[in-house]
Amino acid sequence: MNVILIYSDTMRKDHLGAYGNTWIHTPNLDKLADQSVVFDKAYTSSFPTVPNRLDLLTGRFTFPYFEWARMPADEVSIGEELRKHDFVTMLIGDTPWIFAYGYNFSRGFSGWNWIRGQEHDELSTYPFNPSLPCDAQKLRLAETSTSQYLRNVARRYWEEDYFPAKTMHEAARWLEENRKAPNFFLYVDTFDPHEPWDPPAHYLELYEKDYKGEKVIYPKYTFSSRFSAEEVRHMRAAYAGEVTLVDSWIGHLLKRLEELDLAHNTAVIFTTDHGFCLGEHDLVGKAIIENDTSAHVPLWDVISHIPLFVRVPNLRPRRTDAVVQTPDITATIYELAGATPPKTVQGKSLVPVLTGKRDDHREFAVSSSSLVHGKRARRFSTVTMDNWQLVYGGEKYEPASALASTVDSIRRCEVAYKPEEPGIELYDLATDPEEIRNVAFDRRDVVERLHRRYVEFLAAIGCPPEHLENRLRLPKF
């Protein structure tokens, strides 16, 4: 069986019709969901973009030993492994981090195509001083990434010039050229709806028509109270426009799959790496980033809970509450391809869930930032089990900062998010889905139970002792 994997970076689960959204237009993804097994309890594993892609390609939980960095030479990648089983493997994407600076996440694929120009990519040198859409103090990396992006898109005019269109168009062309390949694995990775949020006007106008304020297309990751209420509403509208733009062009790719008579023997998987705060928890972003410092924030449900659809020919569409994570997608691709996964894979295939043979998979999920600097600068893990979600930042916090990458390749002095607090939060998602009431102090029994399972999980996946040490005990709270 052929497999197409579609990754849409920073795609919030609650912004899709398939998960109950009623105000954002996502007809193509909703149709795909209607034809798929829809996972209601899918969670990210390693956070954010680059670590999550390593989990995806290797089928491993890499956060205990890996941080934002180049792909290690000794990691076993699915793009290379499936070639041993006579698959043509192709990576097409506009997500810059997996291609740039020698990050080498394309290693082992039969071919790869980087659609250039997103975010920081040094593609264009003109115009020299592009006009910023708002006060530079409101933007993340105004003089570097934002300005570079504006240079890269300065000649953009038609919708077909936008990155999701380019990426899905190239993927559709690749399908046409390779439609007679014995077997193929096509991995399509689009960066949208990740910021900058600047969809074509007709998409933005679906959600906002009369905004007159500054357009904060690439907001500084900070407390949302630093922006006006109107600016936050505009960000939400612009993000929604990006979601609909992505949906439209994924529809183009899926339509081409049908036209080429490939849908009958091709599995299609759609997912993302994580979500994003658009005012929730008084945050815009998925971290706190100042000029020279950064801080990891708790991986609340709005960040850790992700969409996942899997459409397999001749399998009955349905919904499932099976708890699944990113490495399980990798193991599933191996089984759908009829290939034995390497022993390094830690994920568990979802095929028994897809076929309806079982409706459970994992007892709980662990989503986590890298633990490499977890003591010198608090890094959070989230444990989701039953209706409980535990956010845990390690036993100790040493105020001496660590120099590390948080959500990009820039190394900053890393500090703690709210260092005056113990770094423990517990939420009852059944009664408090927006995670407003921290009940950790009232339900110590649940905190201790989830923490114990978390430590057992870290040991089982081979967490290095030096990184496990700060996770073994709970701080006083």
C-alpha positions in Angstrom: 0.0 0.0 0.0 1.2 3.5 -0.8 1.2 6.1 2.0 0.8 9.9 1.9 1.6 11.7 5.2 0.5 15.3 5.3 1.9 17.5 8.1 0.4 21.0 8.7 2.6 22.8 11.2 0.9 24.4 14.3 -2.6 23.2 13.3 -4.9 23.6 16.3 -7.3 20.7 16.7 -10.1 22.9 17.8 -10.0 24.9 14.6 -11.2 22.0 12.4 -14.8 21.2 11.7 -14.1 17.5 12.3 -13.4 18.4 16.0 -16.5 20.5 16.5 -15.4 23.9 15.2 -18.4 25.8 13.7 -16.9 29.1 12.5 -13.8 28.1 10.4 -14.2 26.7 6.9 -12.4 23.4 6.5 -14.5 21.4 4.0 -11.7 19.4 2.6 -10.3 18.2 5.9 -13.8 17.6 7.1 -14.4 15.4 4.1 -11.2 13.5 4.7 -12.2 13.0 8.3 -15.6 11.6 7.2 -13.6 9.0 5.3 -11.1 8.2 8.0 -10.5 6.9 11.4 -10.5 10.1 13.5 -8.5 10.0 16.7 -10.0 12.2 19.4 -7.1 11.6 21.8 -3.9 12.1 19.8 -1.1 14.0 21.4 2.3 15.3 20.4 5.4 13.7 21.8 8.6 15.7 21.6 8.1 19.4 21.3 8.3 21.6 19.2 8.9 21.5 15.4 12.3 20.0 15.0 12.2 17.5 17.9 8.8 16.4 16.8 10.0 15.7 13.2 12.7 13.5 14.6 10.1 11.5 16.5 8.1 11.2 13.3 11.0 10.0 11.1 12.5 7.7 13.7 9.4 6.4 15.5 11.1 7.3 18.8 10.5 9.5 21.8 13.5 11.6 21.4 12.9 14.4 24.0 14.9 12.6 26.8 18.2 13.0 24.8 17.6 15.3 21.9 17.0 19.1 21.7 16.5 21.4 18.7 19.5 20.5 16.6 20.6 18.7 13.4 19.4 15.2 12.8 22.0 12.9 14.4 23.9 10.7 12.0 23.1 7.5 13.9 19.3 7.9 13.9 17.4 5.4 11.7 14.9 7.3 9.4 11.8 5.8 7.8 12.6 7.5 4.5 15.7 5.4 4.2 14.3 2.2 5.7 11.3 2.0 3.3 13.7 2.2 0.4 15.0 -1.2 1.4 11.5 -2.5 0.8 11.4 -1.1 -2.7 9.5 2.0 -1.9 10.1 5.3 -3.6 10.3 7.8 -0.7 9.8 11.5 -1.2 9.8 14.5 1.1 8.2 17.8 -0.2 7.8 20.7 2.1 8.2 24.4 2.8 8.9 24.0 6.6 12.3 25.6 6.6 13.9 24.1 9.7 14.0 20.5 8.5 16.0 21.5 5.4 18.1 24.6 6.4 21.5 24.8 8.1 22.4 21.2 7.4 19.6 19.9 9.6 19.5 17.0 7.1 16.0 15.6 7.9 15.8 14.7 4.3 18.5 12.1 4.7 17.7 8.8 3.2 14.7 9.8 1.1 14.8 8.8 -2.6 14.2 12.5 -3.3 13.3 15.8 -1.6 12.0 19.2 -2.7 12.3 22.2 -0.5 9.8 25.0 -1.4 11.9 27.9 -0.2 11.0 31.3 1.3 9.3 30.6 4.6 10.2 32.5 7.7 13.9 33.1 8.1 15.0 31.5 4.8 17.7 33.7 3.2 16.1 33.4 -0.3 15.8 37.1 -1.3 17.9 40.1 -0.7 15.5 42.7 -2.1 13.7 44.9 -1.0 16.5 46.0 1.4 14.2 47.6 4.0 10.7 46.1 3.7 8.0 48.0 5.6 6.9 46.2 8.7 3.2 45.7 9.2 3.2 46.9 12.8 5.4 48.3 15.5 8.6 46.2 15.6 8.3 45.8 19.4 5.2 43.6 18.8 7.0 41.2 16.4 9.3 38.3 17.0 12.7 38.8 15.3 11.4 41.9 13.4 14.7 42.8 11.8 15.7 39.2 10.9 13.0 36.6 10.3 10.0 39.0 9.8 12.0 41.3 7.4 13.5 38.3 5.6 10.0 36.8 5.1 8.7 40.0 3.7 11.5 40.1 1.2 10.8 36.5 0.2 7.1 37.2 -0.5 7.5 40.6 -2.0 6.7 39.3 -5.5 3.7 37.2 -4.4 0.5 38.2 -6.2 -1.8 35.2 -6.8 -3.1 32.6 -4.3 -1.0 30.1 -6.2 2.1 32.0 -5.0 1.4 31.2 -1.4 3.4 28.4 0.3 0.6 25.9 0.9 -0.4 26.2 -2.7 3.2 25.8 -3.9 3.8 22.8 -1.7 0.6 20.9 -2.5 1.0 21.7 -6.2 4.4 20.2 -6.2 3.1 17.1 -4.3 0.4 16.7 -6.9 2.9 17.0 -9.7 5.1 14.4 -8.0 2.1 12.0 -7.8 1.4 12.4 -11.5 5.0 11.7 -12.4 5.3 8.7 -10.0 1.8 7.2 -10.3 3.3 4.0 -11.7 5.9 3.5 -9.0 5.5 0.0 -7.5 5.1 1.6 -4.0 5.6 5.1 -2.6 5.8 7.0 0.6 5.1 10.7 0.1 5.7 13.0 3.1 4.3 16.5 2.6 5.2 19.1 5.2 3.7 22.5 5.0 4.6 25.2 7.6 1.2 27.0 7.5 -0.8 27.8 9.6 2.4 28.6 11.5 3.0 32.3 11.6 3.6 34.7 9.8 -0.2 34.9 9.4 -0.8 36.7 6.1 -3.3 34.7 4.1 -4.8 36.1 0.8 -7.3 38.8 1.5 -10.3 36.7 0.5 -9.5 34.2 3.2 -9.0 36.8 5.9 -12.3 38.5 5.0 -14.1 35.3 5.8 -13.4 36.1 9.5 -12.7 39.8 9.7 -13.6 42.7 7.4 -13.3 46.0 9.2 -10.1 45.8 11.2 -8.1 49.0 11.0 -5.3 48.4 13.5 -1.8 47.1 13.1 -1.3 43.7 11.6 0.8 41.7 14.0 1.5 38.8 11.6 4.5 37.4 13.4 3.8 38.2 17.1 6.4 38.2 19.8 5.9 35.1 22.0 4.7 36.8 25.2 1.8 37.4 27.5 -1.3 38.3 25.4 -2.1 41.2 27.8 0.8 43.0 26.1 -1.4 43.3 23.0 -4.8 45.0 22.7 -7.9 43.0 22.6 -8.5 44.0 19.0 -5.0 42.9 18.0 -5.6 39.5 19.5 -8.9 39.1 17.7 -7.1 40.0 14.5 -4.5 37.4 15.1 -7.2 34.8 15.6 -8.9 35.8 12.4 -5.6 35.8 10.4 -4.8 32.4 11.8 -8.2 31.1 10.8 -7.6 32.4 7.3 -4.4 30.4 7.2 -6.2 27.3 8.3 -8.7 27.7 5.5 -5.9 28.4 3.0 -4.2 25.1 4.0 -7.5 23.2 3.8 -8.1 24.5 0.3 -4.8 23.3 -1.0 -4.8 20.0 0.8 -8.1 19.5 -1.1 -6.2 20.1 -4.3 -3.8 17.3 -3.5 -6.5 14.9 -2.5 -8.5 15.6 -5.6 -5.5 14.9 -7.7 -5.0 11.6 -5.9 -8.5 10.6 -7.0 -8.0 11.8 -10.5 -4.9 9.8 -10.9 -6.8 6.6 -9.7 -4.4 6.2 -6.7 -6.9 6.6 -3.9 -7.9 2.9 -3.9 -4.4 1.7 -2.9 -3.1 4.8 -1.0 -3.4 5.5 2.8 -3.6 9.1 3.7 -2.6 10.4 7.1 -3.1 14.0 8.3 -1.7 15.5 11.5 0.4 18.3 13.0 3.3 18.7 15.5 1.5 20.9 18.1 -1.0 23.7 18.8 -0.6 27.3 19.7 -1.9 29.8 22.3 -4.0 32.6 20.9 -4.8 34.3 24.1 -5.4 31.2 26.2 -3.4 31.2 29.5 -2.6 34.9 28.8 -0.2 33.8 26.1 0.4 34.4 22.4 2.8 31.7 21.3 4.1 28.4 22.5 7.0 29.9 24.6 8.1 33.2 26.1 10.8 34.8 23.9 12.5 38.2 24.6 15.5 39.5 22.8 18.2 37.5 24.6 16.2 35.1 26.8 13.5 32.4 26.4 11.4 30.3 28.6 9.5 27.1 28.0 5.8 27.2 29.0 3.6 24.3 30.1 2.3 22.2 27.3 -1.3 22.7 28.0 -4.0 20.8 26.1 -4.3 23.6 23.5 -0.6 22.8 22.6 -0.3 19.1 23.2 -3.6 17.8 21.9 -3.4 17.4 18.1 -5.6 16.3 15.2 -5.1 12.9 13.5 -7.0 11.4 10.6 -6.0 8.1 9.0 -7.8 7.1 5.8 -7.1 3.5 4.7 -8.8 2.0 1.6 -11.6 -0.4 2.4 -11.5 0.4 6.2 -14.7 1.7 7.9 -14.5 5.3 8.9 -15.2 5.9 12.6 -14.0 7.8 15.7 -11.9 6.4 18.5 -10.8 7.4 21.9 -7.6 5.4 21.7 -4.7 7.4 23.1 -1.9 7.8 20.5 1.3 9.8 19.9 3.5 10.8 17.1 5.9 7.7 17.1 2.8 5.5 16.7 2.2 7.2 13.3 5.7 6.0 12.2 5.0 2.4 13.3 1.7 2.5 11.5 3.3 3.6 8.3 5.7 0.7 8.5 2.8 -1.8 8.9 0.7 -0.2 6.2 3.7 -0.5 3.9 4.2 -4.2 4.8 7.6 -3.4 6.2 9.2 -4.7 9.4 10.1 -1.6 11.5 13.7 -1.4 12.8 14.2 -2.3 16.5 14.8 1.3 17.3 11.1 2.2 16.8 9.3 2.8 20.1 5.9 3.6 18.6 3.2 1.0 18.4 1.2 0.5 15.2 -2.3 1.8 15.1 -3.4 -0.8 12.5 -5.4 -2.9 15.2 -7.3 0.3 16.1 -7.8 1.2 12.4 -9.3 -2.2 11.6 -11.5 -2.1 14.7 -9.9 -5.1 16.4 -9.3 -2.9 19.5 -10.2 0.5 20.7 -7.5 1.1 23.1 -3.8 1.8 22.5 -1.9 3.6 25.2 -2.8 4.0 28.8 -1.6 7.6 28.9 0.4 10.1 26.8 3.6 12.0 27.6 4.2 15.2 25.7 7.5 17.0 26.5 10.0 19.6 25.8 13.6 18.4 25.7 15.0 17.2 29.0 18.6 18.0 28.0 18.5 21.3 30.0 15.7 20.3 32.3 17.4 21.2 35.5 19.2 24.5 34.6 16.1 25.9 32.9 12.7 24.4 33.7 11.4 22.2 30.9 7.8 20.9 31.1 6.3 17.5 30.4 2.6 16.9 30.2 1.1 13.5 31.2 -2.5 12.9 30.0 -4.4 10.0 31.5 -8.1 9.4 31.6 -9.5 12.9 32.2 -6.5 14.2 34.0 -3.6 16.3 32.7 -0.5 16.8 34.8 2.0 19.5 33.9 5.4 18.9 35.6 8.6 21.0 35.4 11.0 18.8 37.2 12.1 18.5 40.9 14.6 21.3 41.0 15.1 24.6 39.3 18.5 26.3 39.4 18.3 30.0 38.5 21.6 29.9 36.6 20.4 30.0 33.0 21.2 27.6 30.2 22.2 28.6 26.7 19.8 26.6 24.4 17.4 26.7 21.5 13.8 26.9 22.5 11.6 27.1 19.3 14.2 28.0 16.7 18.0 27.6 16.0 18.9 30.8 18.0 20.6 30.0 21.3 19.4 32.2 24.1 19.8 32.3 27.8 17.0 30.1 29.0 15.1 31.1 32.1 12.2 29.6 34.0 8.5 30.4 33.3 7.1 31.8 36.5 10.1 30.6 38.7 8.2 31.5 41.9 5.8 28.6 41.3 6.6 24.9 41.9 6.1 23.9 38.2 3.2 21.5 38.9 -0.3 21.9 37.5 -3.2 19.4 37.4 -6.4 19.8 35.5 -9.6 17.8 35.3 -10.3 18.0 31.6 -13.8 16.6 32.0 -15.0 19.6 34.1 -12.3 22.2 33.1 -11.4 21.7 29.4 -9.9 25.2 29.2 -7.6 24.4 32.1 -8.4 27.4 34.2 -8.4 25.7 37.7 -5.2 24.1 38.9 -6.3 21.4 41.3 -2.8 20.0 42.0 -2.9 21.1 45.7 -6.3 19.4 46.2 -5.6 16.2 44.4 -2.1 15.2 45.5 -3.1 11.6 45.0 -3.6 12.1 41.3 -0.4 14.1 41.0 1.6 11.3 42.6 0.0 8.6 40.5 0.6 10.3 37.2 4.1 11.3 38.2 4.9 7.7 39.0 3.7 6.5 35.6 5.7 9.3 34.0 8.9 8.2 35.7 8.2 4.6 34.7 7.7 5.7 31.1 11.0 7.6 31.0 12.9 4.6 32.3 11.2 2.3 29.7 12.2 4.5 26.7 15.8 4.8 27.9 16.0 8.3 29.3 19.7 9.0 30.1 20.3 8.9 33.9 21.7 12.4 34.0 18.3 13.7 32.5 16.2 11.3 34.5 17.6 12.4 37.8 15.7 15.6 38.0 12.4 13.9 37.2 12.3 11.2 39.8 10.7 13.2 42.6 8.1 15.9 43.0 9.1 19.3 44.5 7.3 20.5 47.6 4.0 22.0 46.6 
